[in-house]
């Protein structure tokens, strides 16, 4: 009986360690809760974010360096984006944040172009921003401008 009890305890211990490991990895990879929430926070205000949502990528040179935490309207009726940037990546005070699209009809993300200024600290703000380009507005301008030139 004691041999079976030892095997059951060993198997139970391995199952518990496996479930705990899967739970930890799910939190870490999904960046949920306190385990995946490392990094420092920056904000940027845009005239139009064009569909950027919480969880969108923040990229520099095509490399993901953070995530969007929140998008809301600030007191000046501009879209304010709160981002969490990885600790090992430093954003400069004269950086430019712009809204870009992955592919032709893909997801929106924040692209940061670095400058040469001082590093922003936790809670800092990226002042220079470029709003999202609306495909509908571009098509509309093209259609109406070519229509008026044909008259």
Secondary structure, DSSP 8 states (H G I E B T S, - for coil): -HHHHHHHHHHHHHHHHHHHHHHHHHHHHHT-TTTS--SEEEEEEES--TT--TT-EEEETTEEEEEEEEEEE-TTS-EEEEEEE-TT---BTT-EEEEEESTTT--EEEEEE--SS-B--TTEEE-EEE----HHHHHHHHHHHHHHHT-
